Amino acid sequence: MSRKSTESLAWDLRDEGFEALPYHAGLDRETRRKNQELFLNDDAKIIVATIAFGMGIDKSNVRFVVHMDLPKNVESYYQETGRAGRDGLESDALLFFSWGDVGKLKGFVELENNHEQSEIMLNKLDQMGEFGDLKTCRRRFLLNYFSEDLTQDCGSCDNCNTDFEKIDGTIIAQKALSAVVRTEQTFGISYLIDFLRGSKSKKIRDEHKNLRTYGVGADISKNDWFAYFKDLIAQGFLAQTGGQFPTIVLTEKSGEVLRGNVSVELFKIVAEKEKESSLVSKVSLPYIGDLFEGLKTVRTIFAKEESVPPYVVFSDATLVEFATYLPHDERGMKKISGVGDIKWNKYGADFLNSIRAYCKKNDLESRIELKAAKRKARTKRNNRGEDTYAISLRLFKEGNSISQVADERKLKQGTIENHLIRFIPSGEIQVEDIVETEKIEAIRQAIFELDPEKGLAPIKELLGEDYSYGEIRAVAAEIS
């Protein structure tokens, strides 16, 4: 919520080795622009920001949204967590919650000289607190809040992945209700807990220290007492008034508990299930993590060459499918979601080479036959029956330079280079046709010195600005 805590957390994360940057309205315009651009281009993995960040950010591959501070209402929380997973892949939302945050925020949401609106805002804040303290399916709560029904639990939230055991909490309930009665229903949860635990704090009134109920709950921790109170409220055995300073009061159900006519069950958390690690719910096979990271490196190279965010090249969803189904040829590549003719022509060969090299090194076969077929357009061919690669090859063989072929076909020069590089292994194109002879040996030495499977960027850095990625790819194609 505050600019100061935004910067403080960003620098703490950086001190721990994470690529984090701050973003808030107090930063100068150029810094905000730069930090936003670094985040969009995946050069900064984490943005620590005030809530205004991201409303207009078209970044599909945000995997993780963390709320360090509590949103003021459910609407804001739902909107803010919705910035994650816009590409349809599984993403995580983490909310750090404490009822103390609710109390702290009440002073911020109240509007001066507008009691009616203040009550609305305070009620919304209490609903946000109810969500934070929930022990049932969170998605059902959210959809119900927006007047939609979910027929069964989502199976993904922390509550759905936690086993809750009920205990006989009748005596605990009687102690809590008795404390409310003895203090005349005029105090909040914190005071009642301190009273039950026999706190020596000066805030406990002297007359209350002489009551029989004072200290009867000393064997229960403060946190557990708080959970029990919220559970009793949720079950209707107690109620909490509204406003900035809510108090705990009895309900119609309280009397029967105090008289011992009704038993009470309370939640006890036993253990949290280990959640399966999965980036994507759409694929049934586990994707290979280190291959996925290697493909991200290839993607970054293209993105920097074209000055676009990495997801414009291929989305995370596409890379996950690459690392899951391991396509070994053009046919297999085009079965992957997000790989059409244009993307294949521009980037396909490099990603395919990386996948093949990884599989060869680790003795892996393609699993593309397990991929359900996708609807795709047929590869366009001209009236000679040539596909796009053959067209570029023919024009080049006719004596046109690479730049001339690019101009005629209205494609980028790098795209034409990639087309021609495909024909080096077959001998239809010689590496000398693309790379100046005096450069070839230097590139070969650099490739032998640095493993191209780890990306071309280190090779490019070693060789310097006089060498292009296209030239490096051409020599690598000859060697392989």
N, C-alpha and C positions, 0 to 999 in steps of 0.2 A: 504493500500500500504506500509506503513512503519512498521517496527518492534516495534517502540516506541508506535505508536497509537494502535497496536494490543494488547500489554500488558496493556496499559492504559484503553482500553475499557473492556478488560476481568476483570480487577480488579474493574472497576466501576460497572459492572454487578454483580460481587460477592458481592459488598457492598450493592447492592439492593436486595440481597437474591437469585440470580440465580446461578445455577451450571454451571459456565463458566470457561474455561481454555484457555490459549493462545497457539499458535503454530506458530513458524517461525524458519527460519534457524539459527538464532542467539542463540537459546536455545541449551543446551548440548544434546547430542544424547539420553541419558537415560530419560531426561525430555520429549523430543519429543515422545519417544516410549511410555512412561507411559501415557502421555496425550492422545495420539492417541488410546491407548488400553482402557482407561476409556471411551472415546467417543464411540468406537465401541461396548462396553459392556453396553451402556446406563447408566453408572454410572455418566458420565458428560453429561448434556443435550445440552450444547452449546460449540462449539469450535470457538474462535475468531482467525482468521488465515490470514496470507498472502495468496495470490491467489494460491501458489504452493500446498497448502494442498488439499487433496481429489482426486487428479488425479487418484490414484491407490487404493482408499478406496472403498472396496466392501461393502458398508452399504446401504441397500435397503430402510430403513425407515426414511430417512432424510425428515422432514416435512416442513422445512423453510430455505430458503437461503436469506441472507440479504447482499446487497452490500453497505457498508458504503462509499466506494470510487468508482468513476466511472471507469469501464473497459475502456481500450484504443481502443477497437474496438468491433463490434457487434459479431464477431466470438467468442471472449473470453467470452462475456456476455452469449451467448447461451450455450456454453460449461459448464460454471460455474453454471448457474441455473439448468442445466441438472443433477446435482448431487442430486437434490431433487426428491422424488417420483419415485424412480426406481422400487418400488414394485407395481406401477400402481395406487396408491391411490392419491387423490387430495392433492397437496402441494402448498405452497405459495412462491412467490419470491417478495422481496421488494427491490427497488432500490432508494436510496436517490440521487436526481438529482438536479443540479444547473448548469446553463451555465457558472458560475464562475469556476466550476470544469474543463470544457472543456478548458477554457483559461489557467488554471493552468497546465494542462497536456501537452499543446502544446510545452512547453520547454523540456519536457521529451521525446516526440516522435520524435522530429527533430534529424536527424543524421548529424553529422559534416562531411563536405566535400562530402555529397551525397544528392544533391538537389532533384533528381528524386525520390529516395526512401522516402525522407522526405515529399514530396508532397503526396505520396501514404498514408503514415502514418497519415498525417494531415487530409486528406480526410476521412479516416476511422474513425478518432476521431470525425469529424464533423457529420458523419452518426450516430455515437453513441449518439451525442448530439441531433440529429434529432429524434432518437428513444425516448430519455428521454423527449422531448418536445411534443411528438405526442399527438394528440387528437382523433385519429381514432384507430381501433383495432390493438393492439400491435402484436398479433399473425400473422395477415395478413402481417404486416410490416416485421416481422422476416422471414416468409416463402418466401415472395417476395424477400427479400435480398438474400436468397439462391436459387432463381430461381424456387420457387414453388408457386402455386396459391391456395388460399383458397377462395371458392366460396361465403362464407358468414362469418360474424363476429363470433369470437370464443364464445362470450357471457360470458367470464370468467375474462377478464382483467379489470383493473380499468376504462379504457375508455368505454368499453362495459357496465359497471355498473354505468356509470355517465351520467346524462342528460345534454346535451349541448344546450344552447339557443343562438340563433343569435341575435345580436343587430345591429342597424344602426350605423355603425362606420365611416361614410363618413367624418365627421368633424375631428374625431380623426386621420383618415388616412391623411387628408389634412395637419393637424398640423405636423404629423411625416414626411411626404414627404417634406413639406416646410422647416423643420429643416435641412433635408439632403441637400436641394438646397442651403440654406443660408450659410451652413458651407462647401460648395463646395465638398461634397462627399468624405471627407478625414478623417472622424472620425468613431469610433465604436459605438455600442449601448449605452454603459455606459455614454460616453460623451454626446451623443444626448439626453439621458433621463435627465441628469443633466441640460443640456441647456434648454430643454422644461420646466422643473420644476423650472427654475430660481434659480439654486443653486448659493450660494455665495462662493463656493469653489474657491481656487486660480487657480485650473487647468482650469477653464473657462476663455478663452481669453477675454481681455478687449474689443476688437473690436466686439466680439460676444454679449457682454452684451448690446450693443447699437442697436442690431437688433430687429425688430418688433416681431419676433417669440420667442425671449427670454422670458421664463416664461409663455407662453400661455397654458402650460399643467400642471400648478401647482395644479390643482384640481384633478389630477389623481396620484395615488400612484406610487412609483418607480417599484414595482413588477407588477402592472397592465400595466404600460407602456412597460415593458420588454415583457410581454405576447402579447401585441398588436403588437409590432415590429416583434416578431417571427411569429405571425399570418399573418402579411402583407408580410413577406418574403415567408411563405409557399404558399400564394396565388399568388405570383409573382408580387406584387406591389412594392416590394423592393428586393434587392439582397445583399448578404453578400460575400465579397471576401474571398479567402482562405488565408493560411499562419498563422503565429503565432499571427499577429496583424490584424485581419480582419476589414474592414471598410464597411459601409453601403452605397450602391449606388442605383441610380435610374434604372428602367427597361423601356421597351417599353410601359408597361401598366401605368407607373407613370403619364405621361402627361395628360391623360384623367381624372384622379382623381383630379389632381391639377386644371384643367380647369372647374371642376364641371360637366363633361359630364357622369361620371360613379359613381354610388353609391357603397359603400363598406359595406359588412356585416362582423362583427367580432364575434368570439366566446365569449360567456359569460357563465361561469360555474354556474349552478343554485344549484344543490344539488346532493349528491352522494347517490345512492341507498344502502340500507342496504343489505349486502351480506348474503345469508343464510349460517349459520354455519354448515359445513359438512366436515368430515374427508375423506369421500369416496364417489365417484360419482357412484360406481357400485351397491350400494344397495339403494332401494327405501324407506326403512323404516329408521327412525332415530335410531342410535345406543345409548345404555345407557352408558353415560359417566363414572359413578362411577363403574359400572360393568367392563367396559373396563379397568379402572385403577386397579381394583382388580385382573383381569386376567393378567395384566402386572406384578404384584407382584408375582403371581404364576410362570410366565414365568422366572422371574429373579432368583427365587430359583433354578429351573432346570438348568439355564444357569451357575450359579455359581458352582453348583454341578459338572457339566460336563466341566467347564472351556471353554465355548463357548459364542459367542455373543448372546444376547437374541433372535434376529431374526432367529437364526438357530433352535431354539425350535419351535416357531410359528411366522410367520410374523405379522406385525400390521394388514394387510388385513384380516388374519384369525381371529385375536382377535376381529376386528370390526364385522365380521360376527357372531362370538359367541355372542357378545353383541347386535346384531340386531335380530337374529333369535331364540336365546335362546333354543338350543337343549337340550332335557331332557333324551336322551338315546343314546346308541352306534349308532343306525341307523341314528338318527338325526345328531350326531357329524360327521359322515362320509359323510354327505351331504355338509359339509362346505369345501370350497376351502382350500387346504393345509393340510387336514387331511386324510392321507392314513393309511394303516395297520401299518406301522412302527411307524409313529408318534402317532397313537392311542395306540399302545401297550406300548410305552414309556411314554407318557404324558397324554393320554386321560382321564383316571379316575380322576385325580386331577382337571383338568379343568372342567370336567362334574360335579364333586361334588360342585365346586365353583359356577357354573351356577345354579345348582339345589337349593343350599342354598340361593342364592340371590333371586331367583324367589319365593321360599317358604316364605322368609322374607317379600317380597314386593307384595305377592299375584299375581304373574304373570304367565301366561300360555305360553307354547312354541309357537313360530311363525314359526316353521320349515317348515310347510306346504306351506308357502309363498316363500320358497327358491326354485329356479329352480333346477331341478335335474342335477347333474354333472356326467360325465362319471367316473366310478371308477372300479378298479379291484375287483374281488370277493375275499372274505376272504379265504386265503389258508387253506386247511384242509389236514391232513394226511390220510393214507388209513384206519384209524379207524374212520374217520369222526370227528376228534378232531380239534378244532381251537387252536391257539397259547396258549390261557389261559388254556384250558383243558389239553394241553400237559404238561405245567408246573405243574399244579395241580396233574396230575397222577404221574409224576416223583417224586414229593415231597412226595406224599402218599406212594410211593414205598420204602420210607426210605432214600432218598437222602437228603442231606442238601441243603440249598439255593445256596451255592457256588458250590456244585457239579452239581446241575441242571443248573446253569449258565454256567459252564464249558462244560457240555454235549451239551447244546443248542447254545453255542458260543454267549451268550448274557451277558450283564452286570448284576451284582448281583442286582442292584437297579431295573432293568427291571423285574427280576423274583419276587422280593418283590412286585412290583406293580401288577403283574399278580395274586399273591396269595391273596393280600389284597382285590381284587375284590370278593373273596369267603367268606370273613368274615361276611358280613351282612346276607348271606344265611345259615351260620353255617357250611359250608363245611370245613372251616379253622377256627381254634380258634386263638385268638390274641396271646395266649401263645405259639403257634407254631412259631411265628415270633419274639415276644418280650420277653426278659427275665422277669420272673414273678416279680422280685424285682423292675423293672423299670416301670411297668404298672401304679401303683398308682400315682407315681410322674408325669407321662405324663398326666394322667387323670386330676390331680389337675391343671397342667399348662394350659390344654385346657379349663377347666372351668374358670380359671382366665383370660385368654386371648382369645378373639374371633377368632377362626380359619378362619372365613370368611375374616379377614383382612390379612391373610397370615400366613404361618407357621414359617417365619423367627423370629418373636418376641418370639414364643414358644420355638424354638430351642435355641435362645439366652438366654432365662430364664433357660433352662435345662442344657445347657453347652455342651462341646465337647463329652461327653460320650454317648450322645443320637443322633441317626441318624434321618434324615427326614423320612426314611422308617418306623422306629419304631413309630414316631409321627403319620404318616398317618394310620398305622395299628390300633392304639388305637382310633383315630378319626373315623375310619370306624366302629369300634365296637360301639362307643357312638351314632353315627348317625343312 
